[in-house]
Amino acid sequence: MGTLVSINGKIVSANDATVSVFDRGFLYGDSVFETVRTYGGKPFALHKHLERLERSAALVFIDVPVTRSELTAEIEELVAQAGNEESYLRIIVTRGQGELGLDPSAAVSANRVVITAPLHPPAPQLYQSGIKVITFRTQRATDAVGAEGAKVGNYLSSVLAMREAKKVGALEALIVDAKGRVIEGATSNLFWLQGGTLFTPPLEVGILAGITRAYVLEAAKSLQRPVQQLAPKLKELLSAEEVFISSSIRELLPVVAVDGKQIGTGSPGPITRELHQRFRQMVTERSS
């Protein structure tokens, strides 16, 4: 078991994995990526992740160099060779390498890199006690450039947000946009509950169309839980009865404090638990 890397279809060890220093992903964060996990050793919702990868690439005018079926085969072979009980996967497509300069036409051809490593999900205790988060006001790299919602390699705003979170022992930073709306986490989607209704910011505010987010909405529908999509101001979020974040690695993780202020009872709420249980049932049904 361990970490392996596929670079343009060639599998190498972590120590032997290299890309050119002239690759634009390294120089400018000029890349798109996806994060995937396995269940039962199989990449979950891989088709949906690769579909979103292609959509992100199209938004920033990167040509994915292989077909979806070819990339799927490379990923499955990488996972098989790694032999981990469960795997974390990072799938990256860069614009490629070329002469120095911002002109994207200088790139010769796109590069694809897939990293697989043993999966380390959050500790079970975090689902029992919940996590603390902070808010962080910033403008993301894709805002106001016509690429809103693309999952790009330039993660500086999220890196700085998580730096601030770590200072106070928080495990996520919620992004506040220029209009004062809390729209998503640095690495997650945002949900909250009020009066039995599930709320989440809409895609139209430029958030990432999370794969797990979509499953949460489907889970809510199957449980006949009403859903509304809107982006809250911080005051509205602080008055919520329950808050949780979602992502591929963390699934549904309860939030019990925002900026040091307690959410609800200060413990993970019953509807969050219900939705998480239904999500895991869906994973089991679709991974078998």
C-alpha positions as CSV (number, residue, x, y, z in Angstrom):
1,M,0.0,0.0,0.0
2,G,1.1,3.6,-0.6
3,T,1.3,6.5,-2.9
4,L,1.6,6.2,-6.7
5,V,1.4,8.8,-9.4
6,S,0.3,8.6,-13.0
7,I,1.8,11.2,-15.3
8,N,0.3,11.3,-18.8
9,G,-0.6,7.7,-18.3
10,K,2.8,6.4,-17.0
11,I,2.7,5.1,-13.4
12,V,5.6,6.0,-11.2
13,S,6.4,6.0,-7.4
14,A,5.9,9.2,-5.4
15,N,9.7,9.7,-5.3
16,D,10.0,9.5,-9.1
17,A,7.0,11.7,-9.9
18,T,8.2,14.9,-11.6
19,V,6.8,17.6,-13.9
20,S,8.7,20.5,-15.6
21,V,9.2,23.7,-13.6
22,F,7.9,25.4,-16.8
23,D,4.5,23.7,-16.4
24,R,1.9,26.4,-16.1
25,G,0.2,24.5,-13.3
26,F,3.4,25.1,-11.2
27,L,4.1,28.6,-12.5
28,Y,0.6,30.1,-12.4
29,G,-1.9,27.6,-10.9
30,D,-3.1,27.3,-14.5
31,S,-4.8,24.0,-14.0
32,V,-8.1,22.2,-13.0
33,F,-8.5,19.3,-10.7
34,E,-10.8,16.9,-8.9
35,T,-10.6,15.2,-5.5
36,V,-12.1,11.7,-5.4
37,R,-12.3,8.9,-2.8
38,T,-12.9,5.2,-3.0
39,Y,-15.5,3.1,-1.3
40,G,-14.9,-0.6,-1.3
41,G,-11.7,0.2,-3.4
42,K,-13.7,1.8,-6.2
43,P,-13.6,5.5,-7.1
44,F,-17.0,6.9,-6.1
45,A,-19.0,8.9,-8.6
46,L,-16.0,9.0,-10.9
47,H,-18.1,9.7,-14.0
48,K,-19.5,12.8,-12.3
49,H,-16.1,14.0,-11.2
50,L,-14.6,13.6,-14.6
51,E,-17.6,15.4,-16.1
52,R,-17.0,18.3,-13.8
53,L,-13.3,18.2,-14.6
54,E,-14.2,18.6,-18.2
55,R,-16.6,21.5,-17.4
56,S,-13.9,23.3,-15.3
57,A,-11.4,22.8,-18.1
58,A,-13.8,24.2,-20.7
59,L,-14.4,27.3,-18.5
60,V,-10.7,28.1,-18.5
61,F,-10.1,27.0,-22.1
62,I,-7.9,23.9,-21.3
63,D,-8.2,21.0,-23.6
64,V,-8.3,17.7,-21.7
65,P,-5.8,15.6,-23.6
66,V,-7.6,12.2,-23.4
67,T,-11.2,11.0,-23.5
68,R,-13.1,10.4,-20.4
69,S,-13.0,6.6,-20.9
70,E,-9.2,6.7,-21.4
71,L,-8.7,8.8,-18.2
72,T,-11.1,6.4,-16.3
73,A,-9.0,3.4,-17.3
74,E,-5.8,5.2,-16.2
75,I,-7.3,6.0,-12.8
76,E,-8.7,2.5,-12.3
77,E,-5.3,1.0,-13.1
78,L,-3.5,3.4,-10.8
79,V,-5.9,2.5,-7.9
80,A,-5.4,-1.2,-8.6
81,Q,-1.6,-1.0,-8.5
82,A,-1.6,1.1,-5.4
83,G,-3.5,-1.6,-3.5
84,N,-4.7,0.6,-0.7
85,E,-7.7,-0.5,1.3
86,E,-9.3,2.9,0.5
87,S,-7.7,5.6,-1.6
88,Y,-7.6,9.4,-1.9
89,L,-7.3,10.5,-5.5
90,R,-6.2,13.9,-6.9
91,I,-6.8,14.3,-10.7
92,I,-5.1,17.3,-12.3
93,V,-5.0,18.7,-15.8
94,T,-2.6,21.6,-16.4
95,R,-2.4,23.7,-19.5
96,G,1.1,22.3,-20.0
97,Q,4.5,23.8,-20.3
98,G,6.0,26.3,-22.6
99,E,7.9,29.6,-22.7
100,L,7.6,31.9,-19.7
101,G,4.8,34.4,-19.9
102,L,1.1,34.6,-19.2
103,D,0.0,34.1,-22.8
104,P,-1.9,30.7,-22.6
105,S,-1.0,30.0,-26.3
106,A,2.6,29.5,-25.2
107,A,1.6,26.1,-23.7
108,V,2.6,23.2,-25.9
109,S,0.0,20.6,-24.7
110,A,-1.9,19.8,-21.6
111,N,-0.5,17.5,-18.9
112,R,-2.5,15.1,-16.8
113,V,-1.4,13.9,-13.3
114,V,-3.3,11.5,-11.1
115,I,-2.1,11.0,-7.5
116,T,-3.4,8.2,-5.3
117,A,-2.6,7.7,-1.6
118,P,-4.1,5.9,1.3
119,L,-7.3,7.6,2.4
120,H,-7.3,9.3,5.8
121,P,-10.9,10.5,6.5
122,P,-11.8,12.7,9.5
123,A,-11.6,11.0,12.9
124,P,-15.0,9.5,13.9
125,Q,-15.0,11.7,16.9
126,L,-15.5,14.8,14.7
127,Y,-18.8,13.5,13.5
128,Q,-19.9,13.0,17.1
129,S,-18.7,16.4,18.5
130,G,-18.8,18.6,15.4
131,I,-16.2,21.1,14.3
132,K,-15.5,24.8,14.7
133,V,-15.2,27.0,11.6
134,I,-14.4,30.7,10.9
135,T,-15.6,33.1,8.2
136,F,-13.1,34.6,5.8
137,R,-13.9,37.5,3.4
138,T,-12.1,37.2,0.1
139,Q,-12.5,37.1,-3.7
140,R,-11.8,33.8,-5.3
141,A,-9.6,33.4,-8.3
142,T,-12.5,32.6,-10.6
143,D,-14.8,35.4,-9.5
144,A,-15.8,38.0,-12.1
145,V,-13.7,36.4,-14.9
146,G,-16.4,34.2,-16.5
147,A,-15.0,31.0,-14.8
148,E,-17.1,31.0,-11.7
149,G,-17.6,27.5,-10.4
150,A,-14.5,26.0,-12.1
151,K,-12.3,24.0,-9.8
152,V,-9.0,25.6,-10.6
153,G,-5.5,25.0,-9.2
154,N,-5.1,28.6,-8.0
155,Y,-6.2,28.1,-4.4
156,L,-4.4,31.0,-2.7
157,S,-7.5,32.5,-1.2
158,S,-8.4,29.1,0.3
159,V,-4.8,28.6,1.6
160,L,-4.9,31.9,3.4
161,A,-8.4,31.2,4.7
162,M,-7.2,27.9,6.2
163,R,-4.2,29.6,7.7
164,E,-6.5,31.9,9.6
165,A,-8.7,28.9,10.6
166,K,-5.8,27.0,12.0
167,K,-4.7,29.9,14.2
168,V,-7.9,29.5,16.3
169,G,-8.2,25.8,16.1
170,A,-10.9,25.8,13.5
171,L,-11.1,23.0,10.8
172,E,-12.7,25.0,8.0
173,A,-13.1,28.6,6.7
174,L,-16.4,29.7,5.3
175,I,-16.0,32.2,2.4
176,V,-17.8,35.5,2.6
177,D,-18.2,37.2,-0.8
178,A,-18.1,40.9,-1.7
179,K,-21.8,41.2,-0.9
180,G,-21.4,39.8,2.6
181,R,-22.9,36.4,1.8
182,V,-21.6,33.2,3.3
183,I,-21.4,31.1,0.2
184,E,-19.2,28.0,0.7
185,G,-16.3,26.6,2.6
186,A,-12.7,26.9,1.5
187,T,-12.8,23.2,0.6
188,S,-16.5,22.4,1.0
189,N,-20.1,23.2,0.4
190,L,-22.3,24.7,3.0
191,F,-25.7,23.7,4.4
192,W,-27.8,24.8,7.3
193,L,-31.2,23.9,8.8
194,Q,-33.9,26.1,10.1
195,G,-37.5,25.0,11.0
196,G,-36.9,21.6,9.4
197,T,-35.9,23.1,6.0
198,L,-32.5,22.4,4.5
199,F,-30.8,25.5,3.0
200,T,-27.7,25.8,0.8
201,P,-26.3,28.6,-1.4
202,P,-27.3,28.3,-5.1
203,L,-24.8,27.6,-7.9
204,E,-25.7,31.0,-9.3
205,V,-23.5,32.7,-6.6
206,G,-20.5,31.1,-8.2
207,I,-19.9,28.2,-5.8
208,L,-18.5,24.8,-6.8
209,A,-21.1,22.4,-8.0
210,G,-20.1,19.8,-5.3
211,I,-20.6,16.2,-6.1
212,T,-21.4,15.4,-2.5
213,R,-23.6,18.5,-2.4
214,A,-25.8,17.0,-5.2
215,Y,-26.1,13.7,-3.2
216,V,-27.1,15.6,-0.1
217,L,-29.9,17.4,-2.0
218,E,-31.0,14.0,-3.4
219,A,-30.9,12.5,0.1
220,A,-33.1,15.4,1.4
221,K,-35.6,14.8,-1.4
222,S,-35.8,11.1,-0.6
223,L,-36.5,12.0,3.0
224,Q,-39.1,14.5,1.9
225,R,-37.1,17.2,3.6
226,P,-37.9,20.7,2.1
227,V,-35.0,22.5,0.5
228,Q,-34.4,26.1,-0.3
229,Q,-31.3,27.5,-2.1
230,L,-30.1,30.9,-1.0
231,A,-26.9,32.5,0.3
232,P,-27.2,33.8,3.9
233,K,-25.7,36.8,5.6
234,L,-23.6,35.8,8.6
235,K,-26.3,36.8,11.0
236,E,-28.7,34.4,9.4
237,L,-26.2,31.5,9.5
238,L,-25.5,32.1,13.2
239,S,-29.2,31.8,13.9
240,A,-29.4,28.4,12.3
241,E,-30.5,25.3,14.3
242,E,-27.9,23.1,12.5
243,V,-25.0,23.7,10.2
244,F,-22.8,21.2,8.3
245,I,-20.3,21.2,5.4
246,S,-19.9,18.6,2.7
247,S,-17.1,17.3,0.6
248,S,-16.0,14.1,-1.1
249,I,-13.5,13.2,1.6
250,R,-15.4,14.4,4.7
251,E,-18.9,13.5,3.5
252,L,-21.2,15.5,5.9
253,L,-19.4,17.1,8.8
254,P,-21.4,18.9,11.5
255,V,-20.5,22.5,12.4
256,V,-21.1,23.5,16.0
257,A,-19.5,27.0,16.2
258,V,-18.9,29.8,13.7
259,D,-16.4,32.5,14.6
260,G,-16.6,31.3,18.2
261,K,-20.4,31.6,18.4
262,Q,-22.3,28.4,19.2
263,I,-24.7,26.9,16.5
264,G,-27.9,25.6,17.9
265,T,-27.4,23.3,20.9
266,G,-23.6,23.2,20.3
267,S,-23.8,19.6,19.3
268,P,-24.5,17.9,15.9
269,G,-28.2,18.0,15.2
270,P,-30.6,15.2,14.4
271,I,-31.4,16.2,10.8
272,T,-27.7,16.4,10.0
273,R,-27.3,12.9,11.3
274,E,-30.3,11.7,9.4
275,L,-29.0,13.1,6.1
276,H,-25.6,11.7,6.7
277,Q,-27.0,8.3,7.3
278,R,-29.1,8.5,4.1
279,F,-26.0,9.6,2.2
280,R,-24.1,6.6,3.3
281,Q,-26.9,4.3,2.4
282,M,-26.9,5.9,-1.1
283,V,-23.1,5.3,-1.3
284,T,-23.6,1.7,-0.4
285,E,-26.3,1.2,-2.9
286,R,-24.3,2.8,-5.7
287,S,-20.9,1.3,-4.9
288,S,-22.1,-2.3,-4.9
